[in-house]
Amino acid sequence: MGRLKRELMDRKDRAQRAAQLGDLLAAKVGVFCWCNRCGHNAEAATAMLVAQLGPEFPVPEIGARMRCSACGSKDVATRPAWPSQGQITKHTA
């Protein structure tokens, strides 16, 4: 890959930022939490997390502060709990 293309890609990557709790609160979206050890998952209330961590806290970093209520693991991943469209059974063109 050429130097100019690499610099452009690096600049674009730095310009993007992770979703923050304030973004989710405004969109009325919860935080989906997934235990990487046992697979237990739950949705955490965004308002509660904003009260504890502040509105500028990045959503992907919340998992490092959580513990799985099923197995006790601290290996928890978090992401926005965007509404699902349900299971897709057929793709049409």
C-alpha positions in Angstrom: 0.0 0.0 0.0 1.3 3.4 -0.9 2.3 6.0 1.7 -0.3 8.5 0.7 -3.1 6.0 0.9 -1.9 4.7 4.3 -1.8 8.3 5.6 -5.3 9.0 4.4 -6.6 5.8 6.0 -4.9 6.6 9.3 -6.4 10.1 9.2 -9.9 8.7 8.7 -9.4 6.2 11.5 -8.4 9.0 13.9 -11.4 11.1 12.9 -13.8 8.4 13.9 -14.8 8.0 17.5 -16.5 5.3 19.5 -20.2 5.8 20.5 -20.4 7.5 23.9 -23.0 7.0 26.6 -24.5 10.5 25.9 -25.1 9.4 22.2 -27.0 6.4 23.4 -29.0 8.3 26.0 -30.2 10.8 23.4 -31.1 7.9 21.0 -32.9 6.0 23.9 -30.7 2.9 23.2 -29.4 0.6 25.9 -25.9 -1.0 26.3 -25.7 -4.6 25.2 -23.3 -6.6 27.4 -21.8 -10.0 26.5 -19.7 -12.3 28.6 -16.9 -13.7 26.4 -16.4 -16.6 28.8 -19.9 -18.1 29.4 -22.0 -16.3 26.7 -24.4 -14.7 29.3 -25.8 -11.4 28.0 -27.9 -8.6 29.2 -28.9 -5.0 28.4 -27.8 -2.3 30.8 -29.8 0.9 31.3 -27.9 3.8 29.7 -29.2 6.4 32.2 -27.7 4.4 35.1 -24.3 4.1 33.3 -24.4 7.9 32.5 -25.0 8.7 36.2 -22.0 6.5 37.2 -19.5 7.1 34.3 -20.6 10.4 32.6 -22.0 11.1 29.1 -18.6 11.2 27.4 -17.6 7.7 28.4 -17.0 5.4 25.3 -19.3 2.5 25.1 -16.6 -0.1 24.1 -14.7 0.7 27.3 -17.6 0.0 29.7 -16.9 -3.8 29.5 -13.6 -3.4 31.3 -15.5 -2.1 34.4 -18.1 -4.9 34.4 -18.3 -8.4 35.8 -20.6 -11.1 34.5 -23.4 -11.8 36.9 -23.6 -15.5 35.8 -19.9 -16.6 36.0 -18.1 -13.7 37.6 -15.7 -13.2 34.7 -14.4 -9.7 33.9 -14.1 -10.5 30.2 -17.2 -8.5 29.1 -17.8 -6.9 25.8 -20.2 -4.0 25.3 -21.8 -2.3 22.3 -25.0 -0.2 21.6 -28.1 -2.4 21.8 -29.5 -1.2 18.5 -33.1 -2.5 17.8 -33.2 -5.7 15.9 -35.0 -6.3 12.7 -35.5 -9.9 13.7 -34.0 -12.9 12.1 -33.4 -12.6 8.3 -34.5 -15.7 6.5 -34.2 -14.5 2.9 -32.3 -11.9 1.1 -33.9 -10.4 -2.0 -32.2 -8.3 -4.6 
